[in-house]
């Protein structure tokens, strides 16, 4: 009976690792074309998307409007519109995401803003330029990682079942399960080192551009480079504790 459990363990390890390897190979493929000189000049919203995806773009838009007293961000996690006139498409989409009531919880604003056509167009433009990881590739890598983690759990469960079902066996069954467990765990460990750069929002080319951006470590609230630091490093770059609490 324990051989049946071993076959299930091997099947889980092989299938999940094969899916992850296939996703990793697809993610590592170079873009179909190199970005043009104009596409390599990143604006703040492009930096934000490549660094943290739609959520970072929303945070950047909210903080930008908040610094100009056009939006109030409360430490309790609410966003309130002060001036309903957005100065660009991203801000207008943000105001629409907050809704006609002019006030909404920030997590709900992020979700609605991420689903807007404006952010979808931004993602498509960066993906077409070879700077962002395609959504399908990013999901394929994430799905492969989940499958390998699940395989590790399956192997451990199969080992426990085989041990219980073979209490008086002539030989211990644990060593037989060591190889599939080592395969799955090793694949997962290598993936976290080798595949992780491709699972982010920015492609290798996009990451190279982000690394070239000069970002101050601890910008003051009135520092003109504060928004750049927020776009690249996220809310941790903000020195205002109330503002960090609002975004958290």
Buried (B, 14 or more C-beta within 10 A) or exposed (E): EBEEBBEBBBBBBBEBBEBBBEBBEBBBEEBEEEBEEEBBEBEBBBBBBBBBBBBBBBBBBBBBBBBEEBBBBBBEBBBBBEEEEBEEBBBBBBBBBBEEEEEBBBEBBBBBBBEBEBBEEBBEBBBBBBBBBBEEBBEBBEBBBEBBBEBBEBBBBBBEBBBEEBEEEEEEBEEBBEBBBEBBBEBBEBBEEEBEBBBBBBBBBBBEBBEEBEBBEEBEEEBEBBBBBBBBBBBEBBEBEEBBBBBE
